[in-house]
Amino acid sequence: MIDRTQMLDTTSHPLPDHGHSDQSKPNMRMIDWIWTVRGSVPLAPGQSAAEAFDRLEPFFLAPGTSFDRAGDTLTFTKKDQLAQDRMSIYDEGILQVEQNEGGALLRYRMVSKALLFCFLAPLLFVAFGQLIVGIGLLEGPPTAAEKKLQEEKKKEEEKKVRTLHPIDQFLGAPAPEKPKKDEKSKEKDKEKEQGNKQSPTSAYVFAVLFAILYGVGRVLEDRLINIRFRRSLSD
Amino acid sequence: MNGVRVGNRVIGAQAPVTIGWENVPRVQGGPIKQFVFTYFQPAVLFAMIAFWYYAPNSIAKASTAIGIGIAFKVLLLALEWVNPRFESWQLTWKECVTDLFYVGLGYTILNMVDNYIGADVILEGLMASFDWAKFSWFTGLPLLVQAFAILFIFDFGQYWMHRGMHNWYPLWLTHSVHHYITQLNINKGAVGNPVELFLIGLGIGGLFDFLPRAALLAGAIGMSVGVYQHINVRFNTPAWWRYLFNTTEHHSLHHSQDFEATRSNYASTFIFIDRMFGTCVDGEAELLGMEGGRRMSIREQMSYPFTEGWKTMKARFGKADADSGLFGETQPVRAE
């Protein structure tokens, strides 16, 4: 649903710096590429700003989107974007038609919280990893009483009769082994003694995964929106 | 919308649903595609059972299970691209990131919390303080019986926890977040408020003693059946499977925008538990979610149970809105 009651007016839209003119903030420009997608699409000869925005309007009729057109500028905001919204990653932005010597050009600048979130997610998972390590250190090695309990448990485990049911023996399932003191279990015991009850590895794996996903998303979504705008303008 | 009468209930009066297997579309395409998407699910299930039944002890361990689980999910993600059930459920970059965020929480923070206050820890404490021993005679049963027992005990508990979540407001607050998902994809099962994810993981399996191989078999069977709850793939699932096990079709109805449809198909693995208690509805739905399909942001998913709970408390006990009822629009009516 378009919430037209909340339409932005051009005097209060959230991105006052039109398109590329935000070069006045070079410091911000150094980092805002993380969450901002910029681009341009040349308009067909003779295509006016009004015609271009007419063609692009379906993008802004998606539920949760409010937009405002004023002359050569279109501003929009989105909230609770649908999963299949073609602009689901963007939360606000501005599109402006420029008249150059070579013809008209549509420039856009759009902000995505999803990109920022994905950029920061690796830090969050590294923090989780550190938290897991930190808690392990805080707990310290097991006390004498805990060690005794662990050993008792181990002995109990070893005492348990672990034989397969005759049906499973007949069908040829491998018989359960008694717990062995192999290298791996020794290593595990050592880790436990050092107090690392939980491993932070999975947290670091997810940190890497999100770093990759950010790279993929930053390139993919940038290209996708450019292609989509281009197609809509030329159809 | 008139809906369809199923027993005493009318399903689909608020949002479109498809009721009855004869009305659910079948896989389209050539004979090879038909063959693959007809026999894929049982073939994987029986292959998993055979593998975990006969794998030597050096291979039959948890790390192998985790590796197989990840590889299997990657394969299923590929199948989502090859043969989607609905175009409107296709995985996007943003959906993928959101889902993986919750998967990541499950492997890290939630896992850590479970290690301290999870069901197994609580049960261990209980058994130690009352000097109970585990039901160790279970280890003498045939492996597949043990595996079934592990799965059934957990699923039976989960059925009632899940049904409770749809019937008791405080629990519903935590679970409602999961019902705001608007499409089914392979990792959507992980999406939900962390409080709910903790609650739904509670079980009494820790009271029993099983052979490690039986636990691995149970995990493999559970994965080979449960993974299809949230998936965007069209299968010609065999009738016996649909009778016994939960399917994407069942679970899509459970996530439908139709309120009455959401009050069905609570079991996670064995849909026959729903059949036993009269809550099973066979069919499928494409339009999913709450509030007409509004998609919730991660921030809201994290805070919603608390903010909604606070609003309700204020409405109930506050001065300004004293005449508002305790329950919002999403509060379910009593169990059927």
Interface residues (C-beta under 8 A of the other chain):
Chain A: P63 G64 D80 Q81 L82 A83 Q84 S88 I89 A114 F117 C118 A121 F125 F128 G129 L131 I132 I135 K160 V161 R162 T163 L164 H165 I167 D168 L171 G172 A173 P174 P176 E177 K197 Q198 S202 A203 F206 L209 F210 L213 V216 G217 L220 E221
Chain B: Y53 Y54 A55 P56 N57 A60 S88 Q90 T92 W93 K94 E95 C96 V97 L100 F101 V103 G104 Y107 T108 I109 N111 M112 N115 S136 T139 G140 L141 P142 L143 T182 Q183 D209 L211 P212 R213 G293 R294 R295 M296 S297 I298
